[in-house]
């Protein structure tokens, strides 16, 4: 123990000496960056050509943040990248500039950037659903537990056991909690604790198929076509809506407290939680078909869906009219999703195993991707959940999928989009994260 303590003190002293002895600085003089005046730092920061690097510098200390903000460096970088925007957005904040730049880079990375796939064994049996929020990934359904991962490093973070050996059918999460649905029960976990803190008792719904939540309520879509609104804290059912005469297959909740529910008959019903009224129905020209997934874009008021016949659908929620619905896949589309705030790109995946990126405005396919498992995998980790890095292959627009081995395109049972990342599950025990890099000119 004494020898170990001695090594710790010696290492600590060496670290202090290294920190205090920058180039041209005497011991104890502090880092050379602290000796630079504002004009020099402003000149250095103005040469940064990456808004993420500039944002990281602004977070180092208050003096760096002050220089970057007062010199309008974020704004100038935005105009440099987007000349047509100059003069049209004079009142937009620095935060808005950064968000716009981040979205531009995200959309550009997904549509034309290079990508790598990172794959690891995440569950003993299988994982059929995935969700990504704030740099974290949650996977499960197929095992008796959910697992949380870092989206950046793919490392295991936590595990949540499903109580009473119930089988989950759906789940979602935010920065504080995880909400799961069994066929007749709601379960809630704190993200910091593996044990469930709440289970709904005396279930008021049966045969739950899907869910969506927005504090303080969770909405459950059921086999009989009804949607039950359940208060997560009072543990009581606050309202019931008859959305369809057929099973509710998928749900989403808008910021305006509208409930959107897809059905096996190919329609999407809209109900208003505030008034308790059913407002209308979004219809497809290709019904009957089953709506398998939904995604709503708050910025554009567009509703996106994937269906059992391979169609991708888009409606304008303000007019309830369809904008486009091309057939982008020959088989079932299980999942559609986009990054919140992104109005350019929609990710679509399903039974044919091809990840397609679609233009939100037109419905055109931007690019199609599969993971190249024929190439030897490159190991990136020696932890319990070893990660393998794999190459990504583009699929030509006119390619015949029957000529591509199904080994290279296992079905995509679920996908979720984060900043320059897409996580996918395939109904097997592994998980994939595709990381996209912006295309450099």
Buried (B, 14 or more C-beta within 10 A) or exposed (E): EEEEEEEEEEEEEEEEEEEBBBEEBEEEEEEEEEEEEEEEBBEEBBEBEEBEEBBEBBEEEEEBBEBBEEBEBBBEBBBEBBEEBEEEBEEBEBEBBBBBBBBBBBBBBBBEBEBBBBBBBBBEEBBBBBBBBEEBBBBBBBBBEBBBBEBEBBBBEBEBBBBEEBEBBBBBBBEEBBBBBBBBBBBBBBBEEBEBEBBBEEBEBEEBBBBBBBEEBBBBBBBBBBBBBBBBEEBEBEBBBEBBEBBBBBBBBBEEEBBBBBBBBBBBBBBBBEEEEBEEBBBBEBBEBBBBBBBBBEEBBBBBBBBBBBBBBBBBBEEBEBBBBBEBBEBBBBBBBBBBBBBBBBBBBBBBBBBBBBBBBEBEBBBBBBBBBEEEBEEBBEEEBBBBBBBBBEBEEEEEBEEBEEEBBBBBBBBBBBBBBBBBBBBBBBBBBBBBEBEEE
